[in-house]
Amino acid sequence: MRKAQQILMIAGTLLAPVLHGETRHAVVPLDKVQWVADDAPKCLSYAVETGNPETGPSTMILKAAPNCLVPWHLHTAREELMVAKGITLTEMEGMPATRLGAGGYAVMAGKQKHQFTCVSATECILFVTFDAKYDITWVKDAK
């Protein structure tokens, strides 16, 4: 998610009240999300829903194509993942792989190695929340 700056500019008018700490509200229907293609992996798109991932806590929405693998990685921040559509195979180091469907939830402590794959025949839609600045470190093997 290296294009956070770009998505902030695209959605700036809608998200400005949230990003700047104002008390106004925002509503973003799924069909109005301004998706940004991720650099790695290319099968993933995202949009910032609230916050600023470059400076602090944030919530993002992710769209993963069928069979999209987001390989082993970790973040400094704690991550919460919520599945809105599709089925993901969610894996964390030291835990069994788990299939999560709509309403499924996972939380990864900071520096917890994890990966996920969209295993449904259709795209997966997920929300991820970070409690601090977003970063990512790719890990060759976590098992």
PyMOL commands that set and color helices and strands:
alter all, ss='L'
color gray80, all
select helices_A, chain A and resi 4-10+12-19+30-32
alter helices_A, ss='H'
color red, helices_A
select strands_A, chain A and resi 36-37+44-51+58-64+69-74+79-85+88-92+98-100+105-108+114-118+124-130+137-138
alter strands_A, ss='S'
color yellow, strands_A
deselect
rebuild
show_as cartoon
